[in-house]
Amino acid sequence: MTALDRLAEKLEQVGDVRRDEPMSRHTTFGVGGPADLYVTVRGIDALARAARLATEADAGPFVLGSGSNIVVADGGIRGVVIDNRAREESLDGFRVRIGSGASFAGFARRMCRTGVAGLAWAVGIPGTLGGAVVYNAGAYGGCLADVLQRVRLLDPAGNDEWLDAGALDLTYRGSAFRRGGLADRTVLEAELALAPGDADALLGEANGYDQRRLTAQPRGRNAGSVFTNPPESPAWKLIDSVGLRGEQRGDAAISDLHTNFFVNLGQARASDVLWLVEEAERRVFETHGVRLTREVGFVGAW
Ligand SMILES: Cc1cc2nc3c(=O)[nH]c(=O)nc-3n(C[C@H](O)[C@H](O)[C@H](O)COP(=O)(O)OP(=O)(O)OC[C@H]3O[C@@H](n4cnc5c(N)ncnc54)[C@H](O)[C@@H]3O)c2cc1C
């Protein structure tokens, strides 16, 4: 029995385990090779237990939300990927506690429908609450930092604690999870402070955002904006200006509709996506002297 076999046996006590699971099935971009062990957990306790087991075995974990902001390498991910479906929810007035595996957009839309204000801007953002914390997800002038009160985190030693949002260093599409300070923490759950609102008005606002997305963003498989917008100019303008609109490499392409969206036309390989990303970075730097910053995470065995 290998170490991986023993770990798989332990993880089976916590969730559903698959071997060599293609990550292309679990990312919105639709690229990525196999995860050695892929465990689906359906609660906060199970998430914490799976993370502890993987850490003890020195096998990750990589915590996956909805895979909407990552490009996984063709070589896949070594060790354990935790497919997080911890979706518990409790309400205390307008203070809400939610599991990190909950759908952020689904929750936001439900809040609008029930006349709870604070998240109308989020109705079109794919992904889980955990992913939204890591990226301080935002759109149309709002971001998670506006409503996030505190998060419960698990550290690599297996201990969990609540941290105030102020300690997460949340900035435009960034946080201490991305910049290193909290990179090895698992977000277990989060607490948001919302407010009373008018359901009709909130749904009207949400519908307006839906329409804006439908006209501005390409359909098909993608991971949203590939780069954050530098102070000098929106990333799409810089990429467009260096002649990359519609550029293709294999089945990966820079969208014709929005040049900060890269799309999978069918059977794209992660290496083709990376080639396009590096080409955009190189040309924009050579032409404008601007270093683009990746919003999308490149993860796994490159
Ligand atoms: C069509 C489209 C439109 C988009 N529009 C927007 C937008 O308007 N605004 C915006 O901000 N984003 C947007 N995004 C990007 C994406 O939806 C967000 O970044 C989202 O918050 C990612 O969540 P996720 O669950 O999919 O994270 P994943 O892609 O699964 O993971 C991203 C990173 O977060 C880590 N992570 C996830 N969950 C946890 C956890 N519980 N604990 C620790 N680490 C964790 C992962 O390990 C990984 O490093 C868009 C994406 C798409 C495809």
The ligand as an SDF file (V2000), in Angstrom:
LIG
                    3D

 53 58  0  0  0  0  0  0  0  0999 V2000
  -17.1770   34.7200  -16.4150 C   0  0  0  0  0  0  0  0  0  0  0  0
  -16.4450   35.1670  -15.1800 C   0  0  0  0  0  0  0  0  0  0  0  0
  -16.6800   36.4300  -14.6640 C   0  0  0  0  0  0  0  0  0  0  0  0
  -16.0090   36.8610  -13.5270 C   0  0  0  0  0  0  0  0  0  0  0  0
  -16.2860   38.1140  -13.0250 N   0  0  0  0  0  0  0  0  0  0  0  0
  -15.6750   38.5190  -11.8920 C   0  0  0  0  0  0  0  0  0  0  0  0
  -15.9820   39.8040  -11.3220 C   0  0  0  0  0  0  0  0  0  0  0  0
  -16.7980   40.5550  -11.8350 O   0  0  0  0  0  0  0  0  0  0  0  0
  -15.3420   40.1560  -10.1890 N   0  0  0  0  0  0  0  0  0  0  0  0
  -14.4300   39.3360   -9.5660 C   0  0  0  0  0  0  0  0  0  0  0  0
  -13.8930   39.7030   -8.5150 O   0  0  0  0  0  0  0  0  0  0  0  0
  -14.1270   38.1270  -10.0770 N   0  0  0  0  0  0  0  0  0  0  0  0
  -14.7160   37.7000  -11.2170 C   0  0  0  0  0  0  0  0  0  0  0  0
  -14.4080   36.4690  -11.7340 N   0  0  0  0  0  0  0  0  0  0  0  0
  -13.3550   35.6670  -11.1140 C   0  0  0  0  0  0  0  0  0  0  0  0
  -13.8790   34.6540  -10.0620 C   0  0  0  0  0  0  0  0  0  0  0  0
  -15.2340   34.4240  -10.2320 O   0  0  0  0  0  0  0  0  0  0  0  0
  -13.6460   35.1310   -8.6360 C   0  0  0  0  0  0  0  0  0  0  0  0
  -12.2800   35.3900   -8.4070 O   0  0  0  0  0  0  0  0  0  0  0  0
  -14.1180   34.1120   -7.5910 C   0  0  0  0  0  0  0  0  0  0  0  0
  -14.1600   34.7440   -6.3440 O   0  0  0  0  0  0  0  0  0  0  0  0
  -13.2620   32.8510   -7.5230 C   0  0  0  0  0  0  0  0  0  0  0  0
  -13.9230   31.9100   -6.6790 O   0  0  0  0  0  0  0  0  0  0  0  0
  -13.7390   30.3360   -6.8600 P   0  0  0  0  0  0  0  0  0  0  0  0
  -14.5080   29.6790   -5.7940 O   0  0  0  0  0  0  0  0  0  0  0  0
  -14.0860   29.9270   -8.2480 O   0  0  0  0  0  0  0  0  0  0  0  0
  -12.1870   30.1770   -6.6220 O   0  0  0  0  0  0  0  0  0  0  0  0
  -11.2000   29.1190   -7.3170 P   0  0  0  0  0  0  0  0  0  0  0  0
  -10.9260   29.5480   -8.7210 O   0  0  0  0  0  0  0  0  0  0  0  0
  -11.6860   27.7440   -7.0980 O   0  0  0  0  0  0  0  0  0  0  0  0
   -9.8970   29.3330   -6.4310 O   0  0  0  0  0  0  0  0  0  0  0  0
   -9.1630   30.5340   -6.5420 C   0  0  0  0  0  0  0  0  0  0  0  0
   -8.0750   30.5630   -5.4740 C   0  0  0  0  0  0  0  0  0  0  0  0
   -8.6800   30.6940   -4.1960 O   0  0  0  0  0  0  0  0  0  0  0  0
   -8.2750   29.6190   -3.3580 C   0  0  0  0  0  0  0  0  0  0  0  0
   -9.4110   29.2310   -2.5180 N   0  0  0  0  0  0  0  0  0  0  0  0
  -10.6820   28.9910   -2.9120 C   0  0  0  0  0  0  0  0  0  0  0  0
  -11.4520   28.6500   -1.8630 N   0  0  0  0  0  0  0  0  0  0  0  0
  -10.6320   28.6760   -0.7700 C   0  0  0  0  0  0  0  0  0  0  0  0
  -10.8240   28.4080    0.6130 C   0  0  0  0  0  0  0  0  0  0  0  0
  -12.0060   28.0360    1.1210 N   0  0  0  0  0  0  0  0  0  0  0  0
   -9.7580   28.5460    1.4440 N   0  0  0  0  0  0  0  0  0  0  0  0
   -8.5410   28.9170    0.9570 C   0  0  0  0  0  0  0  0  0  0  0  0
   -8.2930   29.1700   -0.3440 N   0  0  0  0  0  0  0  0  0  0  0  0
   -9.3410   29.0530   -1.1980 C   0  0  0  0  0  0  0  0  0  0  0  0
   -7.8710   28.4940   -4.2990 C   0  0  0  0  0  0  0  0  0  0  0  0
   -6.9920   27.5960   -3.6630 O   0  0  0  0  0  0  0  0  0  0  0  0
   -7.2430   29.2830   -5.4340 C   0  0  0  0  0  0  0  0  0  0  0  0
   -5.9200   29.6110   -5.1270 O   0  0  0  0  0  0  0  0  0  0  0  0
  -15.0700   36.0150  -12.8860 C   0  0  0  0  0  0  0  0  0  0  0  0
  -14.8390   34.7280  -13.4030 C   0  0  0  0  0  0  0  0  0  0  0  0
  -15.5160   34.3040  -14.5360 C   0  0  0  0  0  0  0  0  0  0  0  0
  -15.2810   32.9120  -15.0660 C   0  0  0  0  0  0  0  0  0  0  0  0
  1  2  1  0
  2  3  1  0
  2 52  2  0
  3  4  2  0
  4  5  1  0
  4 50  1  0
  5  6  2  0
  6  7  1  0
  6 13  1  0
  7  8  2  0
  7  9  1  0
  9 10  1  0
 10 11  2  0
 10 12  1  0
 12 13  2  0
 13 14  1  0
 14 15  1  0
 14 50  1  0
 15 16  1  0
 16 17  1  0
 16 18  1  0
 18 19  1  0
 18 20  1  0
 20 21  1  0
 20 22  1  0
 22 23  1  0
 23 24  1  0
 24 25  2  0
 24 26  1  0
 24 27  1  0
 27 28  1  0
 28 29  2  0
 28 30  1  0
 28 31  1  0
 31 32  1  0
 32 33  1  0
 33 34  1  0
 33 48  1  0
 34 35  1  0
 35 36  1  0
 35 46  1  0
 36 37  1  0
 36 45  1  0
 37 38  2  0
 38 39  1  0
 39 40  1  0
 39 45  2  0
 40 41  1  0
 40 42  2  0
 42 43  1  0
 43 44  2  0
 44 45  1  0
 46 47  1  0
 46 48  1  0
 48 49  1  0
 50 51  2  0
 51 52  1  0
 52 53  1  0
M  END
$$$$
